[in-house]
Amino acid sequence: MAGLYSVDDILKMSISNVSELILKHCNFSNDEIKDLILRTEHNYANGKVTMYRNLVKSYTGTFNREVFNLLVKHMLKETFGSDLEYPMLLLEKSTGLDDDDKKEWFKYASQLSGSNSSMKFVMGFVETDSKKFGMDISQKPWNGLFPLSLLQYVNFNEEALRLIALGLDTLTDSEKMEWYEYAVKHVHEFNMRGFITGYEGNTEEILTDYFENYTEGYPDLKVRIAKHPNAPKKVKMEMFRITKDIEFLPPQARNYFDF
């Protein structure tokens, strides 16, 4: 049934004043919403995002993936604020999405607000909401994407480490190495250090690479890596050479050294 207002009617109004109530009475189809977005995306800089948000909040139908991606592009990508209600509503009201659509949504939703809100959003979404949208941290591609986001946007702690392990534990050693090579270039060094020493699933290859390339000037970090349960013999022997601490030697070799 046709609504009280057409797309043309909306465009004759002051865009920033197009309220939820007005949009609720439009009964737009997805094609009409697409038309509205395409006709406003390059104009109305001060009001279009407010209108898009009002549209998402008031819409009683279901957005298709084409409209979903337009709204991600123009409502999330171009906007920063503290209200994370809108990206969640957009996801909840959309259908027919594939993993690439959801990945793009998550990328911008996780960056949408200030650091504290981003941390709460990423932790909360990964912990409680992701599975109902088919975004399970134990399944590809989320088993790599979510751990990376947790390291990027959450202050490293035991709860974050627990969630990270849920994803990375499902990867093969070669997949972990590929993931690590990307993460080490895109994650703040403080969080990366906590991850390297705290995640028990780190492989010998990962520990060796970090030890050799990212610990210069951090002797305590070298020690913590050498004490990791998966620390390779090469790393332990290097720490023995530096510290002369027999703790880094195999148990059967310790009796041969008396300092």
N, C-alpha and C positions, 0 to 999 in steps of 0.2 A: 504494500500500500504506500502510495506517495506521501511524503511528509509535508509539513507546513512550509518548509523552505527548500529551495533548490540550491545547487552549487552557485549558480549565478546570483541568487539572493544573498548568499553568504558573502560573496565577493563584493557586494555593494555596501556591506556594513564595514565598520571599523573593526579590523581583524582582532585586535586585542580585546574587543568587547564581545566577541562571540562566545557566549557562556555555555556551560554544560547544559543548562535548560534549553537553550536554543538548539544546540546540536542533538539533544535527546529527541526533539520533535522533527528531526530531518529524515529519519529512517533511511539513511544513505545505504546504497549497495556498495560492495567493494570497488566496483568500477567508478562509482561517483566519488568515493573517498580518494581513489587514485587520481582522479581528475582534479579534485580540490588540492591535493598535495602538489601535483605537478604545476598547477597554475599559481601556487603561492611559494614554491620552494626558493625562488630567486628574488623574491620581494618580501615586503612586510617584515623586515628584520626584527622589529621590536615586538611583534605580536603573534607571529606564526607559531612559535613553540608553545606559547600559552594556549593557542587554539588547538594544536595537536594534542596537548595534554588533556584539555577539556574533552576532546573527541574520544580519546582512549578511555577516559573515566566514565563518560556518559553512554558509550556505545553498548547496545544490548545484543548485537549480533556477534559474528565471528569474523575476525580478520583473516584473509588468505595470506599466503606467504609473500606475494608481491607487495601487498599493502604493509605487511609486517616489516619487510626490509626497507621500504620507504620511510616508515616511522622510526626504525632503528637509526637510519641515516640522518634524519632531520630532527628527531625528538631527543635522541641520545647523543649521537656523535657531536652535535653542535651545541650541546647544552651541558652546563655544570651546575650542580646545586645539591642541596642536602636531602631532597625528597626522593626516596627510592620506590615510592608507591607506583609510579607510572611505568617503569620497566617491568615490574612484576605483573601489573595489570595487562600490559601489552602481551607478555608471554602467555598468561592465563587465557586471554581472549583470542588467541591465534591458533590456526590449525594447518596441517599439511606441511609442517616445517621439517627440513632435513638437518643433519648435524652441522653443516656449514652455516645455515641460518642461525642456529642456536649459538654456535661459537662466536659469530659476529655480535649477536645480542649480548653474550656474556662479557666479551671484551670491553664493550662500551659501558655496560651496566656496572661493571666492577671498577671503572674509572670515573663514574659519574659524579661522585660527591667528594667531600673532604676525606682526609686519610682515616679518621676514626670511623666514619660511616662506611667507607670502603671496606675496612677490616671487618666490621660487623656484618656487612652484606655478604662478603665472600665466605666467611666462616659459616654464617647462618644458612646460606644457599647450599653450599657443599654438604653441610651436615644434615639438613632437614628437608629441603625443597627439591633438590636436583633430581632425585630418582623419579618423582611423579611426572617429570617432564622428559623422561627417557635420557637423563644425563647422569648416569651412574659412575661414580669415581673409580669403580673397579673394572669399567669397560672402556674400550677405545671409543673416541679419542680423549675421553675425559680423564683417563688414568694418567695422562701426561699433562694435559692442559690445567686441570684443577690443582695438582701439586705445584706447578709453576706459578699459578696465580696466588696460591697461598704464600709462597715465598716472596712474591713481588709486593703484595698488598697487606700482609699480616705481619705484625711484630712476632718474630719467631718465638714459639713457646711449646710446651709439651702437647697441648691440644692440637696446635697446627701440625706438629710432627706426627701425631697419631693419624690425622687425616691424610697427610702426605704419604705415609706408609701404606695406607689402604690403596692408593693408586700405584705407587712405584713398585710395590711388592708383586704386582701382576705383570711387570715388564721382564723381558729376558735381560741378561747381562749386556748384550749389545745394544738393546733398546735403552737401557739405563745410561749407557755411555753416550749415546746420541742425545738423549735428553739432557744429561749433565753438560755436554759441550755447548748446548744452547743456553742453558740456565746460567752457567758461570759468567756469561757475557751480558746477561740481562737482569740479574738479581743483585741487589745491594750486597756488598761484601760482608756486612755484619750478619745478615740472614744466611748467606752462603756458608760462612764459617760454622754457624750453629748447625746447619744441615749436614755439613761434611762430617763433623764430629758426633752428631747426635743420631743420625739415621743409621741403624745397624745393617741395613741392606746395601750400603755402599760397597762397591766391588773393589778388589785390589787395584784394578786399572784406574778407577776414579780416584781412590785415595793416593795412589802414586802420582798421578798427574797434578792433583791439587798440592800435594806436599812439595813437588819439585818446582812448581810454577807460581804458586800464590801464597807462600808462607815466608817470603823474605822479610826479615825484620820482626817476625812474630814467633819467637822461640817457644812460648807457651803453646801456641797453636800446633807447632811441630810435635811437641810432646803429646798433645791430645790425639793427634792423628796416629802417632805411633802406638798409642794405647787402644786404638779402635779394635774391636774384635776381629775385623777382617784386614787389619794392617799387614801388608806383605813383608816378608823377611828383609827385603831390600831397604824398606823404610826403617824397620826396627834396628837393623845393623848400622844404618847411618846415624840414628839417634844414639846408639851405643858408642860409636866413634866420637860423637860430639860431646856426650855427657859422661861417658865412662860408667853409666848406670847399668848394672847387670840385669836390672828388671827387663831390659829390652833384648836380652839374650834368651835362647831356648833354655828351658829348665835344666836339660842335661849338660849344658855348656857352662852354667854359672859356677860350678865348683872349680873350674879351671882358672878362675880369675879372683884374685884377692887384692883389693885396693885398700 
